[in-house]
Amino acid sequence: MGKDSKSKDAGAKAKGKGKQAGGGSEENVSKGKGKSGKASDGLGTCTYVKARHILCEKQGKINEAYQKLQDGWLSNGDKVPPAEFAKVASEYSECPSGKKGGDLGWFPRGKMAGPFQDVAFATPIGATSAPFKSTHGYHIILSEGRKN
């Protein structure tokens, strides 16, 4: 079984077990970086991603953080500068990485779980994902780099 069929099977299993958020979050993920975009834009071909993230247990809190990013940059079509994303991460993130501005450094494909990996590897460099849900809570990702 190839990588593609495994990821499709894993995605189907995760949906069946409620690991991904229902309706609204699937819309958010597909709004910016859907799985269908991977093949045409080449984003799914890299081996490593460098990213920052914000993690919140409650959807309301992640939405507040996203609104702050929207008000400052995203609503104008601008990209969020990493230093500014780091400030929001320090304020809102409930992950230990929040103290480091949400910095996760470089991580390989296969290290992060399901939806987080999908969004991290599909988000273009410099772009910020819409809020989405994983087994750990609600996230926003800022992609800072990718390499093979």
C-alpha positions in Angstrom: 0.0 0.0 0.0 1.5 3.4 -1.0 1.7 6.6 1.0 -1.2 8.1 -0.8 -3.6 5.2 0.0 -2.4 5.2 3.7 -3.1 8.9 4.1 -6.6 8.5 2.6 -7.3 5.5 4.8 -6.1 7.4 7.9 -8.2 10.4 7.0 -11.3 8.3 6.6 -10.6 6.5 9.9 -10.0 9.8 11.7 -13.3 11.2 10.4 -15.2 8.2 11.5 -13.7 8.4 15.0 -14.4 12.1 15.3 -10.7 13.0 15.4 -11.2 15.9 13.0 -13.7 18.6 13.6 -17.0 18.4 11.9 -18.5 20.7 9.2 -17.0 24.1 10.0 -13.4 23.0 10.6 -13.3 20.9 7.4 -14.5 24.0 5.6 -11.7 26.1 7.3 -9.0 23.6 6.3 -10.2 23.3 2.7 -10.7 27.1 2.5 -7.0 27.8 2.5 -5.1 24.7 1.9 -7.2 21.7 0.9 -5.8 18.3 0.2 -6.7 18.7 -3.5 -4.2 21.6 -3.8 -1.2 19.3 -2.9 -0.8 17.6 -6.2 -1.2 20.8 -8.4 1.0 23.2 -6.3 3.7 20.7 -5.2 3.3 21.6 -1.5 2.9 18.0 -0.6 6.3 16.9 -1.9 8.6 18.4 0.7 10.1 16.2 3.5 10.5 18.9 6.3 8.5 21.9 7.4 9.5 24.7 9.7 6.4 26.1 11.5 5.0 28.1 14.4 1.6 27.3 15.9 -0.9 28.4 18.4 -2.7 25.6 20.4 -5.9 26.2 22.4 -8.1 23.7 24.1 -11.3 25.8 23.5 -12.5 26.8 20.1 -13.5 30.3 21.3 -9.9 31.1 22.4 -8.4 30.0 19.1 -11.0 32.1 17.3 -9.9 35.1 19.4 -6.3 34.6 18.4 -7.2 34.2 14.8 -9.3 37.4 15.0 -6.3 39.2 16.3 -4.2 38.0 13.3 -7.1 38.9 11.0 -7.4 42.4 12.4 -3.7 43.1 12.2 -2.8 41.5 8.8 -5.0 38.8 7.2 -8.0 41.0 6.6 -5.8 43.3 4.4 -4.4 40.3 2.5 -1.0 40.7 4.2 1.1 37.8 5.6 1.6 37.7 9.3 5.3 38.5 10.2 6.8 35.7 12.2 7.6 38.1 15.1 4.0 39.2 15.3 2.7 35.7 15.1 5.1 34.8 17.9 3.6 37.6 20.1 0.0 36.2 19.5 1.3 32.7 20.2 2.9 33.8 23.5 -0.3 35.4 24.6 -2.8 32.7 23.5 -1.1 29.3 23.0 -1.5 26.7 25.7 1.3 24.6 24.3 4.8 24.7 25.9 6.0 26.1 22.6 4.0 29.2 23.2 6.8 30.5 25.5 9.0 30.3 22.4 6.4 32.2 20.2 4.9 28.9 19.0 8.2 27.8 17.3 8.2 24.1 16.5 11.4 24.3 14.4 11.9 21.8 11.6 10.0 18.6 11.7 9.8 15.7 9.2 6.7 14.3 7.6 5.3 11.5 9.8 6.2 13.2 13.2 3.0 15.1 13.7 -0.5 13.6 13.9 -3.1 13.5 11.1 -4.8 16.9 10.6 -1.8 18.9 12.0 0.6 17.3 9.6 -1.8 17.7 6.7 -2.2 21.5 7.3 1.4 22.1 8.1 2.7 20.5 4.9 -0.1 22.1 2.8 0.3 25.7 4.0 2.5 27.8 1.7 5.6 29.4 3.2 4.7 32.7 4.9 1.0 31.8 5.0 -1.2 31.3 8.1 -3.7 28.5 8.2 -7.3 29.0 9.3 -8.1 27.5 12.7 -8.6 23.7 12.7 -9.0 20.9 15.1 -6.7 18.0 15.9 -6.7 15.4 18.7 -4.8 17.9 20.8 -7.1 20.9 20.4 -7.5 23.8 18.1 -4.5 25.2 16.1 -3.4 27.9 13.8 -0.1 27.3 11.9 2.3 29.8 10.3 4.5 28.0 7.8 8.1 29.4 7.8 9.9 27.0 5.5 10.2 23.7 3.8 13.0 21.5 2.5 13.6 18.0 1.3 
